Every structure is written in C-alpha cells, then in structure tokens.
Amino acid sequence: MRKYWGIILAFIVLSSCKKEEKTSSKNLVQIKVEKPIPKIYGFNLEKFDVLRDTIKNGDSFGKLMLQNHVDYPKIVKIAEEYKDTFDVKRIKVGKPYVILKAKDTTEKAQIFIYENDRINYTVVDLRDSVQAYKSKKKVKYVQREIAGVIKNSLSIDMDSLGVDYNVTLNLADIYAWTIDFFRLEKGDEFKIIYNERYISDSIYAGVEPIKAAFFKHKGKPIYAFPYVTDSLKNITDYFDQDANNLRSTFLKAPIKFNYRLSSRYNLRRRIAYYGYKVRPHKGTDYAAAIGTPIVATADGTVTESRRRGGNGKYVKIKHNGTYSTQYLHMKAQKVKKGEYVRQGDVIGWVGMTGNTGGPHVCYRFWKNGKQVDPLREKLPSAKPIADSLKTDYLAFIEPIKSQLDCIEYEEPIKEENENLITLNQENGTNQNQSYND
C-alpha cells in the first residue's frame, strides 16, 4: 500500500509543478523591445533616402544641390548668409559628405552634411527656412603613456613603439628651441603622456596635444608641461620643471624634421658650382627631400615672395626692427607679400630653383641690416611664467611630473630595429651627399 501512496504523491507533486508553470506563464508580461532608431549626425535615417559620397574634381556646393533638386534661392542664401559657418567656396576634393533626401517623388535634398575632418562636421538644413551650423561626433579620449631610448632617430624609435607620427611632430615642436633633433645621441631618453581620440569607441581619430613630456638629452633632463598664461587670449606655452619657457624667439632650423646641415655660414667658402672660387656664403643650408615643408622661424610679416636669379623662388620675412630672415631655392611659396605669419607656419617647400646642386633651403639671417650666422647668435628666449603664477604652476605640474617619472621604458621590437638599421646603412651614401649653393 505504501508503494501506491508513493506513486500517488509523486503524481500530485508533478501535477502541481505543471500547474504552477502554467499559472506562472499566464502571469508573464510580454515586453515589446523596440528596434533602435538608426541615427547619423543626430538625424533619423529611416525618414530619408541617404546618399554618401566624397567631393570630386569639378564639384561645387551649388552643383551638388542643383543635382539634388534644391531651389536656387536657397543655395544663394546659404552662400551669402552663412559664409562664416560654411564657406561654399572652400569645400575640398576628397572630403566626405552625406545628403539626406526626401522619401517622395521629388527626391529633394533636405539635409547636406559636410565632414570638415573625422570629428567636426557642418550641417546645412535646407528644410523650410534654411540654416547652417557646426557640430561634432561623440569622442572618447584614451590616455596613453610611452617611453623610449634613442637608438636610431626620434622618428624611427617612436615608430617602433607604435606611436602616431603626429605625436613625434608635436614633440619636435615643443622642444624645437632647446633640442636639435638632428643631433640626438644614442641613449637619450624620452617619455610622453597624451590622449588618443576614438569615434564610436573604436574608430581611431588622431591625437590631442601632448599633456606632458620628458627628454633627457646629453644627460640633461628637460620636462615640458602646457600651461595657460593668458586665459583671456587663451595663450598656452610649454614650460619646464623650473617654470622656464621652452620657446625661444627663433626656431633652431627652418625645417622640422629629416634635414641635414649641409653647409654653414662661411665668408671664405669655395664652391664647386662657381669653379671653386672664393665666394662668401652668407646662408646656412639645410638639405632635405624636394617637397619638405619650410617653416617661418619666428613671427613676422612677409616682405618678399618672388623668384629672382640664383636665389630661385624665395620668401623674406621681417620679424621686428632688428631681425629678418630669408628662405631660398623653394619649389613653391605658400605665402604672399604683406601676409603675417606665425612661428612654425609653413611658408613654402624645399626645391631646387635658382643656383643649386641639390634640394635644400638656404636660410639667411639679418640682424640690424647685416647678414650674420644664426647658429652663433645668442637669441632671446621667451618670457618665463610671471612670479604671480609660478606657485600655482609648480603645484599644477607636481602630480603630472610624478606620473611621468613612474613610466617605465619600453623596448621596441628587436627585429624591426635591425631591419631599420640595415636600411639606413644601405642609404648612407645618399645621406652623406652635400647640397650647397
């Protein structure tokens, strides 16, 4: 009998479980999960026909709008009233754009989106009363710390650590007045803290300015920290660990990278080009590949931008009542007479115009109307931080300096370095060629 009671009890338990399951399933509330609305630049894509393309040769804003059935008065209104926001004459070949068109028989463009760069874009809203405005994509910032030891050159060693080349350029800009990157020594050390930008969490979009840096050159440690010295004018300079400005009045060279000092200022130089006769050379030659950017070594006004005789294409800049500089043998000039340029601005490109045996820029330097050797001049430095800001500055850099000091040095991949060294040795004969006026 006990056997049968056990079977009956088990049946009752199973039945109750099923009943419970059935009851509980009745009590479940079904939640409808809505499909996420696809958006781009803040617009619901489902409401439009989407056209994506890039600006091509011959394209203009007006042409693209007429092709997409936009009324001519609207095109004129954008061109005339929104020039500061979106200058229709400055759209560039290769830049991506998106047109959101009406989903009807007119297929008329409703929205035009022009990508200024990977992050910033301009929206031209052509619905109703037209308008234009600037916006940007959501960006994620990821801080990165790197450290290395010079074994080849700064650019090669940074590249071996997987660093964006723009970081190398930024570092060269910061130390341009204090370190000659062409004369680095093996064993020099560097550390850098900077932010990388990412769109949609995963799409790389470049780097931010360097947050802090350290360079030990010839045993001398030089820290670099950005600091706003004038909040009204938003002026930021880089200062060292003692609050000294790393910027000088003049850059050490008119080329940032990949140059070679091929000939110095020499009043008794004999030149092969002129049959080895004594001919004063009042410039300093920096050999570099054709097309290498040439930069202004200081702020000033362009007094000449022309082509003349043995100088070839050149630019001359007046910096103040004391100093002027000149840059010869350009492939092409980027600036015009009367234009004001800032230190570091590109003013032209290395070429071989005029009397020259190879690609280089001949850099000439005037002081009080007389040509002098810029490498022998003791040029004034920029002003240090004001005493009233020094205490705040030293407190500001203390934690960042500690962070720099704690970064450990990374070892580049050995195999890659060996290949690069071999490549440099193979090209050594080319690097030793001398290009002079």
C-alpha positions as CSV (number, residue, x, y, z in Angstrom):
1,M,0.0,0.0,0.0
2,R,2.9,2.3,0.9
3,K,4.1,1.7,-2.7
4,Y,0.9,3.1,-4.2
5,W,0.8,6.1,-1.9
6,G,4.3,7.0,-3.1
7,I,3.2,6.9,-6.7
8,I,0.1,9.0,-6.0
9,L,2.2,11.6,-4.0
10,A,4.7,11.9,-6.9
11,F,1.9,12.4,-9.4
12,I,0.4,15.1,-7.2
13,V,3.8,16.9,-7.0
14,L,4.3,16.7,-10.8
15,S,0.8,18.0,-11.4
16,S,1.3,20.9,-9.1
17,C,4.6,21.8,-10.7
18,K,3.0,21.8,-14.2
19,K,0.1,23.8,-12.8
20,E,2.5,26.3,-11.3
21,E,4.3,26.6,-14.6
22,K,1.1,27.1,-16.4
23,T,-0.1,29.6,-13.9
24,S,3.2,31.5,-13.9
25,S,3.3,31.6,-17.7
26,K,-0.1,33.3,-17.6
27,N,1.3,35.9,-15.3
28,L,4.3,36.8,-17.5
29,V,4.1,40.2,-19.1
30,Q,5.4,40.4,-22.6
31,I,7.6,43.5,-23.2
32,K,7.9,44.7,-26.7
33,V,11.6,45.5,-27.5
34,E,11.7,48.5,-29.8
35,K,14.2,48.4,-32.6
36,P,16.8,51.2,-32.1
37,I,16.4,54.1,-34.5
38,P,19.4,54.4,-36.8
39,K,20.8,57.9,-36.5
40,I,23.6,59.8,-38.2
41,Y,24.7,63.3,-37.2
42,G,21.5,63.5,-35.0
43,F,19.0,62.6,-37.8
44,N,16.7,59.6,-38.1
45,L,17.9,57.8,-41.2
46,E,14.6,56.0,-41.7
47,K,12.9,59.3,-42.6
48,F,15.3,59.9,-45.6
49,D,16.9,58.4,-48.6
50,V,20.6,58.5,-47.8
51,L,23.4,59.4,-50.3
52,R,27.0,59.2,-49.2
53,D,29.9,60.4,-51.4
54,T,33.1,62.5,-51.5
55,I,33.8,65.8,-53.1
56,K,35.3,65.2,-56.6
57,N,37.1,67.4,-59.1
58,G,34.6,69.8,-60.6
59,D,32.1,69.5,-57.7
60,S,30.8,72.6,-56.0
61,F,28.1,73.1,-53.4
62,G,25.8,74.7,-55.9
63,K,26.3,71.9,-58.4
64,L,25.6,69.2,-55.9
65,M,22.4,71.0,-54.6
66,L,21.0,71.6,-58.1
67,Q,21.6,67.9,-59.0
68,N,19.5,67.1,-55.9
69,H,16.6,69.4,-56.8
70,V,17.3,72.2,-54.3
71,D,15.9,75.6,-55.2
72,Y,18.4,78.2,-56.4
73,P,17.4,80.9,-53.9
74,K,18.2,78.5,-51.0
75,I,21.6,77.9,-52.5
76,V,22.3,81.6,-52.7
77,K,21.0,82.2,-49.1
78,I,23.5,79.6,-47.7
79,A,26.4,81.1,-49.8
80,E,25.7,84.6,-48.8
81,E,24.3,84.5,-45.2
82,Y,26.2,81.6,-43.7
83,K,29.7,82.3,-45.1
84,D,31.3,82.3,-41.6
85,T,29.7,78.9,-40.8
86,F,30.1,77.2,-44.1
87,D,32.1,78.9,-46.9
88,V,30.8,77.1,-50.0
89,K,34.0,78.2,-51.9
90,R,36.2,76.2,-49.5
91,I,34.9,72.7,-49.9
92,K,37.8,70.4,-50.7
93,V,38.3,67.4,-53.0
94,G,38.2,64.1,-51.2
95,K,36.1,65.3,-48.2
96,P,33.2,63.0,-47.4
97,Y,29.6,64.4,-47.4
98,V,26.1,63.0,-46.8
99,I,22.9,64.1,-48.4
100,L,19.6,63.2,-46.7
101,K,16.9,63.3,-49.4
102,A,13.1,63.3,-49.2
103,K,11.4,59.9,-49.5
104,D,9.0,61.0,-52.2
105,T,8.9,61.6,-55.9
106,T,10.8,64.9,-55.6
107,E,13.9,63.2,-54.1
108,K,14.8,66.7,-53.0
109,A,17.8,67.2,-50.7
110,Q,16.7,68.0,-47.2
111,I,20.0,68.0,-45.3
112,F,23.6,68.4,-46.5
113,I,26.4,67.3,-44.1
114,Y,30.0,68.1,-44.9
115,E,32.8,66.4,-42.9
116,N,35.4,69.0,-42.1
117,D,37.5,66.2,-40.5
118,R,36.9,62.9,-38.7
119,I,35.3,64.6,-35.8
120,N,33.9,68.0,-36.9
121,Y,31.2,68.4,-39.4
122,T,28.9,71.1,-40.8
123,V,25.1,70.7,-41.3
124,V,23.2,72.6,-43.9
125,D,19.5,72.2,-43.2
126,L,17.5,73.0,-46.4
127,R,14.0,72.4,-45.0
128,D,11.8,75.4,-44.6
129,S,14.0,78.4,-43.7
130,V,17.5,77.3,-44.4
131,Q,20.2,77.3,-41.8
132,A,23.8,76.0,-41.3
133,Y,25.6,75.1,-38.1
134,K,28.7,73.2,-36.9
135,S,28.7,70.2,-34.7
136,K,31.0,67.2,-33.8
137,K,30.8,63.5,-33.3
138,K,30.9,62.0,-29.8
139,V,34.6,61.4,-29.0
140,K,36.2,59.0,-26.5
141,Y,39.6,60.0,-25.1
142,V,42.1,57.3,-24.1
143,Q,45.2,58.4,-22.3
144,R,48.5,56.8,-23.4
145,E,51.9,56.8,-21.8
146,I,55.1,55.9,-23.8
147,A,58.8,55.9,-23.0
148,G,61.8,55.1,-25.1
149,V,65.5,55.3,-25.6
150,I,67.1,56.8,-28.7
151,K,68.9,54.0,-30.8
152,N,68.4,55.3,-34.3
153,S,66.5,58.6,-34.6
154,L,63.4,60.1,-32.9
155,S,61.0,59.3,-35.7
156,I,62.3,55.7,-36.2
157,D,62.3,54.9,-32.4
158,M,58.9,56.4,-31.9
159,D,57.5,54.5,-34.9
160,S,58.9,51.2,-33.4
161,L,56.8,51.9,-30.3
162,G,53.6,52.2,-32.5
163,V,53.2,55.9,-31.9
164,D,51.2,58.1,-34.3
165,Y,53.6,60.2,-36.3
166,N,51.8,63.4,-35.3
167,V,52.9,62.8,-31.7
168,T,56.5,62.8,-33.0
169,L,55.8,66.1,-34.8
170,N,54.2,67.6,-31.6
171,L,57.2,66.6,-29.5
172,A,59.6,68.1,-32.0
173,D,57.5,71.4,-31.9
174,I,57.7,71.5,-28.1
175,Y,61.5,71.1,-27.9
176,A,62.3,72.8,-31.2
177,W,64.0,75.7,-29.4
178,T,66.0,73.6,-26.9
179,I,67.0,70.4,-28.7
180,D,68.5,69.8,-32.1
181,F,66.7,66.6,-33.1
182,F,69.2,66.0,-35.9
183,R,72.0,65.8,-33.3
184,L,70.4,63.4,-30.8
185,E,72.7,60.9,-29.2
186,K,72.2,57.2,-28.6
187,G,71.0,56.7,-25.1
188,D,68.9,59.9,-25.0
189,E,65.6,59.2,-23.3
190,F,62.0,60.4,-23.7
191,K,58.6,60.0,-22.0
192,I,55.3,61.3,-23.2
193,I,51.7,61.5,-21.9
194,Y,49.0,62.2,-24.5
195,N,45.4,61.4,-25.4
196,E,44.2,59.4,-28.4
197,R,40.8,60.1,-29.9
198,Y,38.2,57.5,-30.8
199,I,34.8,57.8,-32.5
200,S,32.1,55.3,-31.6
201,D,34.6,53.8,-29.1
202,S,36.7,52.0,-31.7
203,I,37.4,54.3,-34.8
204,Y,40.8,56.0,-34.3
205,A,40.6,59.7,-34.9
206,G,44.0,61.1,-34.1
207,V,45.7,62.6,-31.1
208,E,45.3,65.6,-28.8
209,P,48.2,68.0,-27.9
210,I,50.8,66.5,-25.6
211,K,49.8,66.7,-21.9
212,A,53.4,66.3,-20.5
213,A,56.8,65.2,-21.8
214,F,60.3,64.5,-20.6
215,F,63.5,64.4,-22.6
216,K,67.0,63.6,-21.4
217,H,69.5,65.0,-23.9
218,K,73.2,64.7,-23.3
219,G,72.4,63.8,-19.7
220,K,70.3,66.9,-19.1
221,P,66.7,66.3,-18.2
222,I,64.1,68.7,-19.6
223,Y,60.4,68.4,-18.7
224,A,57.6,70.0,-20.7
225,F,54.2,71.0,-19.4
226,P,51.5,73.0,-21.2
227,Y,50.2,75.9,-19.1
228,V,47.7,78.7,-19.9
229,T,49.4,82.0,-19.1
230,D,46.6,84.3,-20.5
231,S,43.1,82.9,-20.1
232,L,41.5,85.9,-22.0
233,K,43.6,85.3,-25.1
234,N,43.8,81.6,-24.5
235,I,47.6,81.6,-24.8
236,T,49.3,78.3,-23.9
237,D,53.0,77.7,-23.8
238,Y,55.2,74.8,-22.7
239,F,57.3,75.3,-19.6
240,D,60.0,73.2,-17.9
241,Q,60.2,71.9,-14.3
242,D,61.5,75.3,-13.2
243,A,58.8,77.3,-14.9
244,N,61.1,78.4,-17.7
245,N,59.5,78.9,-21.1
246,L,60.7,76.3,-23.6
247,R,60.0,78.6,-26.5
248,S,62.6,80.9,-27.9
249,T,62.2,83.9,-30.2
250,F,63.5,81.9,-33.2
251,L,63.4,78.2,-34.1
252,K,66.8,76.5,-34.5
253,A,66.0,75.5,-38.1
254,P,63.5,76.3,-40.9
255,I,62.8,72.5,-41.3
256,K,61.2,70.5,-38.5
257,F,62.4,67.0,-39.4
258,N,64.5,64.9,-41.8
259,Y,67.0,67.5,-42.7
260,R,70.8,67.7,-42.7
261,L,73.0,70.7,-42.1
262,S,74.9,70.6,-45.4
263,S,76.8,73.9,-45.3
264,R,77.2,76.7,-42.7
265,Y,77.7,80.4,-42.9
266,N,81.2,80.9,-44.3
267,L,82.6,84.1,-45.8
268,R,85.6,82.3,-47.4
269,R,83.9,79.2,-48.8
270,R,85.0,77.8,-52.2
271,I,82.0,76.4,-54.2
272,A,82.2,73.8,-56.9
273,Y,79.2,75.4,-58.7
274,Y,81.3,78.6,-59.2
275,G,84.6,76.8,-60.2
276,Y,85.9,76.6,-56.6
277,K,86.5,80.3,-56.4
278,V,86.2,82.0,-53.0
279,R,82.6,83.2,-52.8
280,P,81.1,84.2,-49.4
281,H,78.3,82.0,-48.3
282,K,76.1,84.1,-46.0
283,G,73.4,81.4,-45.5
284,T,73.0,78.2,-43.7
285,D,72.0,75.2,-45.9
286,Y,69.6,72.5,-44.7
287,A,69.4,69.6,-47.2
288,A,66.1,67.8,-47.4
289,A,63.9,66.0,-49.9
290,I,62.0,68.0,-52.5
291,G,58.6,69.0,-51.1
292,T,59.7,69.1,-47.5
293,P,57.8,71.9,-45.7
294,I,59.8,75.0,-44.8
295,V,58.5,76.9,-41.8
296,A,58.9,80.5,-40.5
297,T,61.4,80.5,-37.7
298,A,59.6,83.4,-36.0
299,D,56.5,85.6,-36.2
300,G,56.7,88.3,-38.8
301,T,55.4,90.0,-42.0
302,V,56.4,88.7,-45.5
303,T,58.2,91.4,-47.3
304,E,59.1,89.4,-50.4
305,S,57.7,86.3,-52.1
306,R,59.1,86.0,-55.6
307,R,61.7,84.4,-57.9
308,R,64.9,86.1,-58.7
309,G,68.2,85.0,-60.3
310,G,70.3,82.5,-58.3
311,N,68.0,82.7,-55.3
312,G,65.3,80.9,-57.2
313,K,61.9,81.1,-55.5
314,Y,62.2,82.6,-52.1
315,V,60.4,84.2,-49.2
316,K,61.8,87.0,-46.9
317,I,60.2,87.9,-43.6
318,K,60.7,90.9,-41.3
319,H,60.3,89.9,-37.7
320,N,60.8,93.3,-36.0
321,G,63.1,96.3,-36.2
322,T,66.2,94.1,-35.5
323,Y,65.7,90.7,-37.3
324,S,64.8,89.5,-40.8
325,T,65.1,86.0,-42.4
326,Q,65.1,84.7,-45.9
327,Y,64.5,81.2,-47.4
328,L,65.9,80.4,-50.8
329,H,65.5,77.8,-53.6
330,M,61.9,76.8,-52.9
331,K,59.9,74.5,-55.1
332,A,56.9,76.8,-54.4
333,Q,55.9,79.5,-51.9
334,K,52.8,79.3,-49.8
335,V,52.7,82.9,-48.6
336,K,52.4,86.3,-50.3
337,K,53.9,89.7,-49.7
338,G,52.2,91.5,-46.9
339,E,50.9,88.4,-45.2
340,Y,51.6,88.0,-41.4
341,V,52.9,84.6,-40.4
342,R,53.4,82.9,-37.1
343,Q,56.4,80.9,-35.9
344,G,56.2,77.4,-37.3
345,D,53.8,78.2,-40.1
346,V,54.6,76.5,-43.4
347,I,55.7,79.2,-45.9
348,G,56.9,77.0,-48.8
349,W,58.5,73.7,-49.8
350,V,62.1,72.6,-50.4
351,G,63.1,72.7,-54.1
352,M,66.0,73.3,-56.5
353,T,65.2,76.6,-58.1
354,G,68.0,79.1,-58.8
355,N,71.7,78.2,-58.5
356,T,71.8,74.9,-56.5
357,G,73.4,71.5,-56.9
358,G,70.7,69.6,-54.9
359,P,67.4,70.1,-53.0
360,H,67.8,72.3,-49.9
361,V,66.8,75.5,-48.3
362,C,69.4,78.3,-47.9
363,Y,68.4,80.1,-44.6
364,R,69.7,83.7,-44.3
365,F,69.5,85.8,-41.2
366,W,69.8,89.6,-40.8
367,K,70.5,91.5,-37.6
368,N,70.3,95.3,-37.8
369,G,70.5,95.1,-41.6
370,K,73.6,92.9,-41.6
371,Q,73.7,89.2,-42.5
372,V,75.0,87.1,-39.6
373,D,75.4,83.4,-38.7
374,P,72.2,82.4,-36.9
375,L,73.9,79.4,-35.3
376,R,76.4,81.7,-33.5
377,E,73.8,84.3,-32.4
378,K,72.6,84.3,-28.8
379,L,68.9,84.8,-29.5
380,P,66.5,85.9,-26.8
381,S,64.2,83.4,-25.0
382,A,60.5,83.9,-24.4
383,K,59.5,85.3,-21.1
384,P,59.2,82.8,-18.2
385,I,56.0,82.4,-16.1
386,A,55.1,85.5,-14.2
387,D,56.0,85.3,-10.5
388,S,52.3,85.6,-9.6
389,L,51.6,82.4,-11.5
390,K,54.7,80.4,-10.5
391,T,53.4,78.9,-7.3
392,D,50.2,77.7,-9.0
393,Y,52.2,76.3,-11.9
394,L,54.5,74.3,-9.7
395,A,51.5,72.9,-7.8
396,F,49.8,72.1,-11.1
397,I,52.7,70.1,-12.5
398,E,53.6,68.1,-9.4
399,P,51.2,65.2,-9.9
400,I,51.9,65.1,-13.7
401,K,55.6,65.1,-13.1
402,S,55.2,62.2,-10.7
403,Q,53.2,60.3,-13.4
404,L,56.0,60.9,-15.9
405,D,58.7,59.7,-13.5
406,C,56.8,56.4,-12.9
407,I,56.5,55.5,-16.6
408,E,58.7,52.5,-17.4
409,Y,60.8,52.4,-20.6
410,E,59.5,50.2,-23.4
411,E,61.7,48.1,-25.6
412,P,61.0,48.3,-29.3
413,I,60.7,45.1,-31.3
414,K,64.3,44.0,-32.0
415,E,63.7,42.5,-35.5
416,E,62.2,45.8,-36.7
417,N,65.1,47.8,-35.4
418,E,67.6,45.6,-37.1
419,N,65.8,46.0,-40.4
420,L,65.7,49.8,-40.0
421,I,69.4,50.0,-39.1
422,T,70.2,47.9,-42.2
423,L,68.0,50.2,-44.4
424,N,69.8,53.3,-43.0
425,Q,73.2,51.7,-43.8
426,E,72.2,50.9,-47.3
427,N,71.0,54.5,-47.8
428,G,74.1,56.0,-46.0
429,T,75.8,57.2,-49.2
430,N,72.7,59.3,-50.1
431,Q,72.5,60.8,-46.7
432,N,76.1,62.0,-46.9
433,Q,75.7,63.9,-50.2
434,S,76.3,67.6,-49.8
435,Y,73.9,70.1,-51.4
436,N,75.1,73.7,-51.4
437,D,74.6,76.9,-53.2
